[in-house]
Amino acid sequence: MNSSKDISKIKKEYQKFKNSKKLLDLTRGRPSSEQLDLSDNLETVIKGDFIQDKVDTRNYGLLEGLPSARKLAGWVLNSDPANIFVNGTSSLTLLGHYLHSMIFHGDGQVAWKDLDKVTFLCPVPGYDRHFAMLEKLGIKMISVPLVGDGPDLDSIENLLETDETIKGMICVPKHSNPTGETFSKEKIEALASINRDGFKIIFDNAYAVHDFNNSKKLPDIEKIFIEKNSHDSLIMLGSTSKISLAGSGLAFISLSPNNMENFVNYFSKFSLGSDKLNQARHTRIFNSKKALTEHMQKLAKIIKPKFDLVFEKLNELPDGLAKWTKPSGGYFVSFDSLKGNASKIHKLCEEAGLKLTPLGATFPYGKDLENKNIRIAPTQVELEELSEAMDLFCICVLLAEES
Ligand SMILES: Cc1ncc(COP(=O)(O)O)c(C=O)c1O
């Protein structure tokens, strides 16, 4: 698509898309079938051998996961396996359990349900499902801007000074959803230095090892928090949803010894063990850090060309209309309409058959006050469809400017 085309030509191209009645979808950050194919060996790796880590994986027990699964999760989160709890297939579910444990029981101090109000800081644009979960649980959210290497520290400081109900923060520290940014050492150190009783920073590290080449390195979060004497403030989450299979992988949470004791005390009332069979499947395939890295490199080979295509198409837009992030890994590109045209672009796209993440979803309560942000999720679709979808998207950006 050439942005120098006159508007009547662009309108014609838009109409052509509309008439084709083709449905395109850049909604969710899901892996493509080609990515999932790389984990097909999970189906056959057990071969009747159910003993892993000297444990019969078919039985109850090991709520916190097999030692080898905790080691694997430790590679992903860069955390001591002793601090890791592997259970279930979804980090979101573990997050939900963790929040429930804090609401009903707290971490040995006050349970959040006994407080008048609990507020969380939410770096934005952020992950819609975090915001939906916090809203559902009655936790108030306050947006804090992300500034390219993590959240704006001055805003956090001001808010903490004036609002005692702030009990935590939730963020994605690497290849953030959707901005793609990776937090700097300065930010992590400042976050680890927040001195507030019972304050919890939830790092949902869903894209911890999802690098293209030359990705920015995430500082050693656990080490920094331990050095600053604030391990109890640190909650880290992750999963293999975007390493192996989405919805059938392994989910994990990393907690300080105190937090682990409280969390296990809570969680053990709801389950008699973990799915060790699935854990064995994973630890046999990802049996070394090297095996994990090689697998992620294969995934990057599939994903990176899709990001390159998105950038190629967006680069054709005239200057001054929009800006977008250029992540070096992860699953998303965050697009900002500089003219506050997000709702117009969104409507035009939807009317011509291109589905996008719901408008405002990247902000708490679905409210993008500047009407600018749109999350682009290019991984699931094939290159050809992505190319069409981005052509249509760019046409809509241009048309929104005109209307
Ligand atoms: C930041 C973030 N956290 C969690 C998830 C979902 O992870 P899981 O499948 O482990 O629940 C996603 C999926 O898009 C995500 O982007």
The ligand as an SDF file (V2000), in Angstrom:
LIG
                    3D

 16 16  0  0  0  0  0  0  0  0999 V2000
    1.1270  -10.9030   29.9060 C   0  0  0  0  0  0  0  0  0  0  0  0
    0.4070  -12.1950   29.7710 C   0  0  0  0  0  0  0  0  0  0  0  0
    0.2040  -12.9550   30.8390 N   0  0  0  0  0  0  0  0  0  0  0  0
   -0.4480  -14.1210   30.7740 C   0  0  0  0  0  0  0  0  0  0  0  0
   -0.9460  -14.5670   29.5700 C   0  0  0  0  0  0  0  0  0  0  0  0
   -1.6640  -15.8580   29.5540 C   0  0  0  0  0  0  0  0  0  0  0  0
   -0.8380  -16.8300   30.0740 O   0  0  0  0  0  0  0  0  0  0  0  0
   -1.3740  -18.2710   30.5050 P   0  0  0  0  0  0  0  0  0  0  0  0
   -1.7340  -18.9880   29.2730 O   0  0  0  0  0  0  0  0  0  0  0  0
   -0.2100  -18.8670   31.2190 O   0  0  0  0  0  0  0  0  0  0  0  0
   -2.5430  -18.0560   31.4240 O   0  0  0  0  0  0  0  0  0  0  0  0
   -0.7650  -13.8200   28.4150 C   0  0  0  0  0  0  0  0  0  0  0  0
   -1.3270  -14.2380   27.1330 C   0  0  0  0  0  0  0  0  0  0  0  0
   -1.4800  -13.4910   26.2000 O   0  0  0  0  0  0  0  0  0  0  0  0
   -0.0700  -12.5960   28.5280 C   0  0  0  0  0  0  0  0  0  0  0  0
    0.1280  -11.8180   27.4530 O   0  0  0  0  0  0  0  0  0  0  0  0
  1  2  1  0
  2  3  1  0
  2 15  2  0
  3  4  2  0
  4  5  1  0
  5  6  1  0
  5 12  2  0
  6  7  1  0
  7  8  1  0
  8  9  2  0
  8 10  1  0
  8 11  1  0
 12 13  1  0
 12 15  1  0
 13 14  2  0
 15 16  1  0
M  END
$$$$
